[in-house]
Amino acid sequence: MKKEQKVIYYTDELKNEFSTIEITPRKIDGKYDYGKNNFKWKFLHWFWYTLTFRPVSGLVLKLAVHHKIINKEVLKPYKHKAYFMYANHTNAACDPFIPAQVAKPNHIWVIVHPNNVSMPILGRINPYLGALPLPDDFEAAKNFMNIIKMRIEQNHPVMIYPEAHIWPYYTKIRPFAETSFRYPVQYDVPTFCFTNTYQKRRFSSKHRIVTYVDGPFFADKSLSPKEQKMDLRNKVYNAMTERTKNNNMEIIKYIKKEESND
């Protein structure tokens, strides 16, 4: 008997959150440690990221969703160089793993919700895996900007999910704002994006995730800083929207509430 397709009704593409994970986030204040540049911190990062997280995440993605990356060669000229990476946010289980595989061999740092550093055990490890939680007060905001600046100066890429909220298995791109594109404009580094798509496997009814990488995109210096942000946003949004045409499975159907019969 054919399984009935799950349907989710939404009202706001910018604000609705459909992740089923419930975590009480800690407050990210001025006391939060975003990372140091000393030997101990570097060693723990190397141990957790290089020896544990990246190889394990690659294996999990291969076995669980037959993960494949397309067009990764565009990143070759930027090996061990700084850039900002943007992606769609559609999988609570896989989204933490995919950036490390796309950016490999670079170590990528990911701007995340405070939930990601609030779990009892994993929350303590995630900072060493590259998690940079969004700040909750002015003092933390200064520290947050300082760590972004430091990672860029160290030639590390930084990852952002501009849609902010997780919509599981969503096959389109939500209309995200240009706010987060201030970073590549401010630091004058290239911008890339990747788009995760859900595709049928040849001999299975289960899906696979195929990731498409695009870029580099550069800020148009003839424009004002505000216009540069919007220009970069549009380039990324258009590239990601084009890649969503490669989806050939709709695991969950999303319907805007006003269009439903409820």
Legacy VTK file of the C-alpha trace (Angstrom):
# vtk DataFile Version 3.0
C-alpha trace
ASCII
DATASET POLYDATA
POINTS 262 float
0.000 0.000 0.000
1.393 3.381 -1.017
2.380 5.578 1.922
0.375 8.809 2.136
2.474 11.928 1.561
2.969 14.158 4.586
1.620 17.704 4.235
2.787 20.785 6.164
0.816 24.013 6.140
2.740 27.256 6.578
1.846 30.923 6.968
5.192 32.741 6.768
8.166 31.625 4.662
10.549 33.819 6.656
9.484 32.936 10.200
7.879 29.464 10.335
10.084 26.754 11.869
9.334 23.056 11.347
12.221 21.349 13.093
10.920 18.760 15.569
13.967 19.078 17.842
13.104 20.847 21.091
16.032 22.473 22.916
16.055 25.318 25.425
18.798 27.591 24.089
21.411 29.004 26.429
21.978 32.741 26.429
24.984 33.722 24.316
26.327 36.661 26.289
29.705 38.333 26.692
31.018 35.367 28.720
30.531 32.880 25.874
33.867 31.585 24.526
33.815 31.696 20.711
37.267 30.155 20.487
40.846 31.076 21.148
44.020 31.048 19.118
46.087 29.132 21.676
47.562 25.629 21.418
44.919 23.892 23.560
41.995 25.256 21.544
43.713 24.533 18.206
44.489 20.970 19.289
40.925 20.262 20.416
39.583 21.690 17.154
42.010 19.559 15.129
41.148 16.431 17.131
37.351 16.776 16.978
37.104 18.206 13.467
39.855 16.483 11.488
40.112 13.099 13.220
36.474 12.608 14.192
33.793 14.831 12.697
34.817 15.102 9.049
35.545 11.400 8.378
32.504 10.235 10.375
30.166 12.768 8.729
31.358 11.727 5.271
30.728 8.055 6.043
27.280 8.747 7.550
26.207 10.822 4.536
27.360 8.126 2.114
25.630 5.277 3.931
22.438 7.092 4.952
21.596 9.260 1.937
24.117 8.234 -0.775
25.394 11.800 -0.730
26.986 13.220 -3.869
28.538 16.641 -4.545
28.349 18.212 -8.023
30.558 21.056 -9.306
32.874 21.078 -6.289
35.755 21.950 -8.621
34.721 25.640 -8.506
36.216 25.695 -4.999
39.641 24.406 -6.109
41.220 27.859 -6.645
40.104 28.759 -3.103
41.785 25.902 -1.277
42.951 27.291 2.086
41.405 30.678 1.299
38.597 32.587 2.980
35.098 32.823 1.539
31.471 32.807 2.661
29.223 29.877 1.810
25.399 29.913 1.765
22.964 26.986 1.513
19.339 25.928 1.827
18.234 24.611 5.235
16.166 21.454 4.766
17.567 18.622 6.862
18.185 18.703 10.618
20.184 15.460 10.490
22.373 16.151 7.439
22.791 19.933 7.382
25.444 19.870 10.152
27.508 17.343 8.140
27.367 18.581 4.547
29.393 21.844 4.871
32.457 19.928 6.097
32.331 17.698 3.011
31.726 20.538 0.552
34.539 22.723 1.942
37.058 19.873 2.362
40.059 20.218 2.785
39.264 23.605 4.341
37.908 23.734 7.877
34.599 25.562 7.630
33.020 27.549 10.477
29.223 27.647 10.633
27.013 30.427 12.006
24.318 28.607 13.994
21.352 29.089 16.311
22.289 28.929 20.047
20.435 25.580 20.194
23.505 23.992 18.614
25.695 24.758 21.630
23.002 24.143 24.263
22.848 20.333 24.387
24.368 18.709 27.520
27.323 16.924 25.814
27.310 17.746 22.111
26.855 21.416 22.948
30.336 21.421 24.499
31.898 19.738 21.456
30.149 21.712 18.691
32.305 24.853 19.127
35.354 22.728 18.258
33.473 21.495 15.178
33.125 25.071 13.960
29.794 26.198 15.475
29.529 29.982 15.906
26.233 30.732 17.717
24.438 33.991 17.081
24.907 36.470 19.956
22.193 37.592 22.390
23.675 40.856 23.669
25.999 43.678 22.667
29.117 42.260 24.344
28.601 38.874 22.692
28.014 40.612 19.342
31.472 42.213 19.583
33.039 38.827 20.324
31.063 37.253 17.489
32.316 39.803 14.962
35.872 39.425 16.269
35.830 35.637 15.760
34.399 35.994 12.242
37.199 38.463 11.440
39.814 36.131 12.935
38.612 33.084 10.976
38.573 35.049 7.714
42.096 36.351 8.411
43.148 32.735 9.037
41.811 31.896 5.540
38.902 29.783 6.731
35.498 29.740 4.990
32.399 30.678 6.982
29.024 29.007 6.411
25.587 30.667 6.676
22.067 29.280 6.277
20.246 32.466 5.170
16.789 30.863 5.405
17.497 30.528 9.168
14.641 28.064 9.856
14.588 24.378 8.945
11.885 23.184 6.544
12.473 19.412 6.261
12.839 18.150 2.675
11.625 21.432 1.161
12.341 21.494 -2.577
12.272 25.255 -3.223
14.214 28.247 -1.911
12.544 30.536 0.578
12.853 34.320 0.008
15.654 35.086 2.479
16.812 38.623 3.311
20.069 40.247 2.235
21.192 40.906 5.849
23.750 38.089 6.087
25.459 39.205 2.868
27.025 42.068 4.773
29.921 39.735 5.635
31.420 39.087 2.166
30.950 42.797 1.393
32.633 43.856 4.629
35.569 41.443 4.363
35.882 41.622 0.576
36.020 37.858 -0.012
34.237 35.607 -2.554
30.780 34.150 -2.029
29.711 30.590 -2.869
26.524 28.631 -2.338
25.405 25.023 -2.372
21.931 23.617 -2.864
20.829 20.290 -1.435
18.339 18.424 -3.624
16.320 15.252 -3.054
16.531 12.705 -5.831
15.364 9.143 -6.444
17.778 6.275 -6.077
17.988 3.844 -8.963
17.068 0.702 -7.051
15.348 2.047 -3.971
12.270 4.007 -2.993
14.386 6.035 -0.572
15.846 9.424 -1.461
19.433 10.489 -1.932
20.872 13.973 -1.372
22.723 15.541 -4.267
24.503 18.817 -3.467
25.263 21.395 -6.170
27.978 24.015 -5.598
27.933 27.405 -7.353
30.167 30.480 -7.462
32.289 32.374 -6.947
30.148 35.491 -6.741
31.699 38.885 -6.059
30.322 42.142 -4.737
29.890 44.800 -7.437
32.133 47.613 -6.210
30.351 50.152 -8.415
27.324 49.827 -6.112
26.758 51.192 -2.621
27.383 48.733 0.280
23.624 48.259 0.697
23.197 47.562 -3.024
26.183 45.188 -2.987
24.485 43.093 -0.304
21.288 42.864 -2.332
23.199 42.108 -5.530
25.062 39.219 -3.879
21.857 37.966 -2.309
20.137 37.912 -5.691
23.026 36.068 -7.358
22.975 33.377 -4.677
19.178 33.136 -4.574
18.943 32.776 -8.371
21.677 30.113 -8.489
20.043 28.093 -5.723
16.584 28.445 -7.262
17.928 27.137 -10.572
19.482 24.124 -8.834
16.203 23.181 -7.141
14.971 22.122 -10.590
17.073 18.991 -10.014
14.736 17.806 -7.243
12.681 14.857 -8.472
11.162 13.778 -5.157
8.731 15.688 -2.943
8.886 13.876 0.379
6.817 16.518 2.209
4.305 18.786 0.494
4.207 22.391 1.746
0.997 24.377 1.300
0.437 27.975 2.330
-2.347 28.113 4.928
-4.510 30.583 3.035
-4.520 28.194 0.064
-5.827 25.277 2.126
-9.453 24.407 2.754
-9.052 24.553 6.540
LINES 1 263
262 0 1 2 3 4 5 6 7 8 9 10 11 12 13 14 15 16 17 18 19 20 21 22 23 24 25 26 27 28 29 30 31 32 33 34 35 36 37 38 39 40 41 42 43 44 45 46 47 48 49 50 51 52 53 54 55 56 57 58 59 60 61 62 63 64 65 66 67 68 69 70 71 72 73 74 75 76 77 78 79 80 81 82 83 84 85 86 87 88 89 90 91 92 93 94 95 96 97 98 99 100 101 102 103 104 105 106 107 108 109 110 111 112 113 114 115 116 117 118 119 120 121 122 123 124 125 126 127 128 129 130 131 132 133 134 135 136 137 138 139 140 141 142 143 144 145 146 147 148 149 150 151 152 153 154 155 156 157 158 159 160 161 162 163 164 165 166 167 168 169 170 171 172 173 174 175 176 177 178 179 180 181 182 183 184 185 186 187 188 189 190 191 192 193 194 195 196 197 198 199 200 201 202 203 204 205 206 207 208 209 210 211 212 213 214 215 216 217 218 219 220 221 222 223 224 225 226 227 228 229 230 231 232 233 234 235 236 237 238 239 240 241 242 243 244 245 246 247 248 249 250 251 252 253 254 255 256 257 258 259 260 261
